[in-house]
Amino acid sequence: MKLFYSATSPFVRKVVACAITRGLDSRIERMTTDPHSSPGGLLAANPLSKVPCLLTEDGVALYDSPLICEYLDSVGDAPPLFPDHGAARWQALRNQALADGIMEAAVLARMESARPEEAARTTAIARQKAAVQRGIEALEGSPPPVGTPDIGGITVACALGYLDFRFAGDKWRDHTPRLAHWFETFSRLDGIAQTAPPG
Ligand SMILES: N[C@@H](CCC(=O)N[C@@H](CS)C(=O)NCC(=O)O)C(=O)O
């Protein structure tokens, strides 16, 4: 398998964390890609020009991260990260959706911050940061399970790791002690420990 890869993308981190957790990392060749420059190789696989994008061993291109992670769950015989039924399944998928939303808002806020200062930009950043804040507060109320890692916990850890990487000054831990403790514990998982963003 081949993965269009960026070391700073929280969505890519999520995919690699799933691959490591399920013992598949050695089967995936990472192809470092800048999606913002729309390189031809990426466009041929993903018309949206986004990473992550996975080329399967059958040559099928898969995007975006929820689909790629679900595909990886179908490869090999390690314990699944997507619980197959019941409350555990819906909790894991809901946590994945919430953490994907936090990552999307944080990435947008980061990109807006790189543009020249103006009122519209400031409003847009505040709106995205408010979504991040509400997401964190929801997770503080019920952090993902720690015992058996699932797709929800992996995505939440990647979202929190991205906040530490890009918004260290925002100090999300100050008002979320349960979530901070959960993150410290969950971060010992190989797939999270081995995929920390650069720097
Ligand atoms: N929903 C997508 C989001 C992927 C995404 O936004 N990736 C960013 C990097 S963090 C990207 O490739 N951006 C390029 C662009 O928007 O042009 C997923 O879950 O994979």
PDBQT file of the ligand as one rigid body, heavy atoms in Angstrom, charges set to zero:
ROOT
HETATM    1  N1  LIG A 201     -11.880  15.034   5.741  1.00  0.00    +0.000 N 
HETATM    2  C1  LIG A 201     -10.527  14.793   5.311  1.00  0.00    +0.000 C 
HETATM    3  C2  LIG A 201      -9.678  16.017   5.632  1.00  0.00    +0.000 C 
HETATM    4  C3  LIG A 201      -8.264  15.940   5.045  1.00  0.00    +0.000 C 
HETATM    5  C4  LIG A 201      -7.586  17.309   5.021  1.00  0.00    +0.000 C 
HETATM    6  O1  LIG A 201      -8.209  18.363   5.204  1.00  0.00    +0.000 OA
HETATM    7  N2  LIG A 201      -6.271  17.303   4.794  1.00  0.00    +0.000 N 
HETATM    8  C5  LIG A 201      -5.535  18.537   4.666  1.00  0.00    +0.000 C 
HETATM    9  C6  LIG A 201      -4.190  18.421   5.377  1.00  0.00    +0.000 C 
HETATM   10  S1  LIG A 201      -4.391  18.460   7.135  1.00  0.00    +0.000 SA
HETATM   11  C7  LIG A 201      -5.254  18.803   3.196  1.00  0.00    +0.000 C 
HETATM   12  O2  LIG A 201      -4.848  17.892   2.478  1.00  0.00    +0.000 OA
HETATM   13  N3  LIG A 201      -5.486  20.033   2.748  1.00  0.00    +0.000 N 
HETATM   14  C8  LIG A 201      -5.217  20.410   1.385  1.00  0.00    +0.000 C 
HETATM   15  C9  LIG A 201      -6.274  21.312   0.835  1.00  0.00    +0.000 C 
HETATM   16  O3  LIG A 201      -7.292  21.545   1.507  1.00  0.00    +0.000 OA
HETATM   17  O4  LIG A 201      -6.089  21.763  -0.282  1.00  0.00    +0.000 OA
HETATM   18  C10 LIG A 201      -9.980  13.523   5.996  1.00  0.00    +0.000 C 
HETATM   19  O5  LIG A 201     -10.565  13.093   7.024  1.00  0.00    +0.000 OA
HETATM   20  O6  LIG A 201      -9.030  12.902   5.481  1.00  0.00    +0.000 OA
ENDROOT
TORSDOF 0
